[in-house]
Amino acid sequence: AKLNGKSAGKDFDKEFADMMVKGHEEAISEMEDASKNAKDADVRTWAAARLATLQTHLEHAKKIQSEQK
């Protein structure tokens, strides 16, 4: 919904990059919590295995975000 009000161009790109950074930060937080606190060992293992990929994606999103300022 936030992007619907943006026209193509810098405003859209900045909002999209901000959303990607926020989304990846939230996902990392949830995966860190699951990797430590999930009751099921398989879920803990699965969540821990996803963290490196999410952190790489976050770094890419932050790079794009910094280019939009």
N, C-alpha and C positions, 0 to 999 in steps of 0.2 A: 504494500500500500504506500510506503514511503517513496518508492521509486516511481509510482504512477504520476505523482505530481511534479516530477523532474523532467525537464526536456533533455534530449540527447546533448551530450557535451560535458563540460567541466563539472557542473552541478550534479549531474547524474553519476559521473565517474567518482566524484568525491564521496557522495552518499553511499554508493555501492561498495567502495573500498572500506569506508567506515563500518558498514554492516558486516563485511567479511572479517574484519579484524575482531569485532565484537563477538560474532558468531563462533569464530575459532577459539577465542579466549574462553567463552562459555563452555564449548565442547571439551576443551582441555581440562577445565575445572571439573566437569562432570566425570570425565574419564579418570582423572587422578583420584577422585573420590571413590569411584567404582573399583579402581585397581587396588585400593587399600581397604575398603569397607564392605564390598559386596559379600554377601553370605556364601555365595556359590564360588568355589575355587576356579571353575572354568570361566566365569564372568570376570573375576579378578585378572586372570591371565589374559583373556581377550582384551580387556580394557587397557592393560599395561602395554600390550603389543601394539595398540593403535596410537599411543602417545607420541612416538617419534614422528610418525607421518603427520599428525595434526600440528605438531610444533614446526615442522618444515613448512606446512601450508600457512601457518600463522606468520612465519618470517617472510614468506612471499607476499602475503597480504599486507604486511606492514611496509614492505618496500614499495608496493604499488600505492599505498596510502600516502607515504611520504612524497611520492612523485606528484600527488594531486594538490599539494599545498602551495 
